[in-house]
Amino acid sequence: MRTILVTGGAGYIGSHTCQALARAGWRPVVLDDLSSGHPWAVQWGPLEPGDVRDPARLDAVFARHAPEAVIHFAGLIEVGASVRDPGAFYAVNVGGSLALLEAMRRHGVNRLIFSSTCAVFGPPDRLPLDEDLPHRPISPYGASKAMVERILADHAAAHGLRAVALRYFNAAGADPAAGLGEAHAPETHLIPLAIAAALGQRPALTLFGTDYDTPDGTCVRDFVHVNDLAAAHLLALDWTGREAGMHGFNLGNGVGYSVREVIAAVERVSGRPVPVSFGPRRAGDPPHLVADSRRIRARLGWNPRHPAIDDIVASAWDWHHRVFPALPARLAPPESLRPVRENDDDPRPATRDENGEHKRRRGAGQG
Ligand SMILES: NC(=O)c1ccc[n+]([C@@H]2O[C@H](COP(=O)([O-])OP(=O)(O)OC[C@H]3O[C@@H](n4cnc5c(N)ncnc54)[C@H](O)[C@@H]3O)[C@@H](O)[C@H]2O)c1
């Protein structure tokens, strides 16, 4: 069986991708520090706890498992947090990627798929967003991913690295049958927040800006089912087997839904109202972000199987209201990692640390 190293494989997109890898005959070895990932999400291969910035830990994992390729999901993902603490984002996202690349060179591995983001582009001056737009990120998060893309291109030129950067738009949905779904803490993504509001787990969903130049005044985004994202990684992996160099692909359905349309979909699927409140626009939120997905469709043969927003929302709804609260013992996180509610004023999940103290976990947020 072919072995692949998956950093961040205990996280949301990484865990779904591990399932897809296993189905395709790969043995995914997950390296994850569990800062925002979950042991219960690692089901298709060994979990090697560790920090991707740790060269000694990387050497041990490469030596033990001899992976022939790497998928690099590990990183910090919340845009707002990156503005407050840019150093942490550059350290983990850029420093972690550099440490990983050096370890790959030491161990003779030259195929890498990297989790990038549409945030590398910043506010676009044309729509939909194609690959030829310049990288003009406005957040440290987007900048950290753009820097890594540049580093990958330089390593491809200097060292023969074969790399694909997949620039995800908004990952969404779940795979309830596999016991997998989105469990960020704190959660900042629209669909899980709308579902939590419908379930009464939070008071109301805040709409940040209703006066944008869009059909209903709310921001428009491109939501792509997490299993369709996972499938793209398999195609990208094949691509690195036959194409040299570093290549970036924008990865979204190419269809935009407004915040209000997503809320309506949650209400249709759940049969419950989503209580909303209204807030001001958030700095740096472009009105309209939709992928031009022609290149990834044409070159990698990617074809999303779950593009309809109701299908995406239905899978997320099933996960959040039925599967996650009743995870069987086989999948359940240890008590120390299980989300707990601290008080009714702050609906974000929290964790207990080793001393039994409640604490917030870092990570999560808008990718
Ligand atoms: N979720 C989205 O919509 C989205 C959009 C664009 C890009 N992305 C990118 O995709 C990747 C995965 O996102 P996700 O939503 O699954 O996030 P996630 O937080 O669920 O997964 C990230 C994983 O990385 C691990 N991790 C973090 N720092 C680490 C470190 N120093 N060493 C080892 N492991 C570490 C976490 O524990 C977690 O399991 C990220 O790189 C993110 O920037 C996500």
The ligand as an ORCA input file, in Angstrom:
! r2SCAN-3c Opt
* xyz 0 1
  N     -12.034     25.706      5.774
  C     -11.972     26.474      4.692
  O     -12.997     26.964      4.183
  C     -10.627     26.778      4.048
  C     -10.585     27.653      2.963
  C      -9.358     27.925      2.356
  C      -8.204     27.307      2.821
  N      -8.263     26.473      3.898
  C      -7.002     25.852      4.360
  O      -7.200     24.447      4.441
  C      -6.438     23.909      5.512
  C      -7.335     23.069      6.390
  O      -8.423     23.869      6.865
  P      -9.530     23.260      7.842
  O     -10.777     24.055      7.669
  O      -9.573     21.781      7.701
  O      -8.892     23.670      9.237
  P      -8.730     22.835     10.593
  O      -8.378     23.809     11.647
  O      -9.914     21.953     10.805
  O      -7.480     21.906     10.250
  C      -6.136     22.323     10.426
  C      -5.402     21.196     11.103
  O      -4.028     21.567     11.259
  C      -3.601     21.208     12.557
  N      -2.480     22.079     12.904
  C      -2.502     23.427     13.097
  N      -1.268     23.865     13.388
  C      -0.442     22.781     13.349
  C       0.940     22.591     13.556
  N       1.765     23.628     13.864
  N       1.452     21.335     13.452
  C       0.658     20.290     13.152
  N      -0.678     20.419     12.947
  C      -1.216     21.655     13.043
  C      -4.819     21.399     13.427
  O      -4.779     20.682     14.649
  C      -5.932     20.894     12.498
  O      -6.149     19.504     12.642
  C      -5.779     25.093      6.217
  O      -4.445     25.199      5.783
  C      -6.588     26.288      5.743
  O      -5.819     27.464      5.711
  C      -9.441     26.200      4.523
*
